[in-house]
Amino acid sequence: MNLYLLRHGLAVEPGTQGFSCDADRPLTPEGERKVEKIALALEALEISFDIILSSPYIRAQQTADIVAQALDLRKKLQLSDTLTPSGSIKKMLELVNELRVENVLLVGHEPYMSELISLLTAGETGAMQVVMKKGGFCKLSADSLRPGRCAVLEWLLTPKQMALMS
């Protein structure tokens, strides 16, 4: 199984007038442009997904929508509360295992994404210091997913590296 992780793009800052709820903060215009470049890079790399799971928070949804549209995968996009900042990694792993697919894209937030990388590669959420920048993209491979050491970190790319590929 290939598990791809994408952190949402640049979003409106917390506390910005009109966006009192964290879940409602959208991507900025710059964030949208950068995610579009990331989507072009995914297309250039010929990466496709059997399913795209996204946090329902607006900025993550927008990020997932841009990628899904660019790769013609809108019908494969689903929202999951397991990917919110306070979501359950264990429940998300159960969901992915139930789907029985080979290539999964998860779109979410920090520190959730770096904790997931650490858990699956080192066995504990704090065992590895991983930082995913906004728009960062990662590939993990595993025979099967479970809480604990079960995956290999294939690569972790910054948004700038992705933009160079587009």
Buried (B, 14 or more C-beta within 10 A) or exposed (E): BBBBBBBBBBBBEEEEEEBEEBBEBBBBEEBBBBBBBBBBBBBEEEBEBBBBBBBBBBBBBBBBBBBBEBBEBEEBBEBBEBBBBEBBBEEBBBBBEEBEBEBBBBBBBBBBBBBBBBBBBBEEBEEBEBEBBBBBBBBBEBEEBBBEBBBEBEEBBBBEBBBEBB
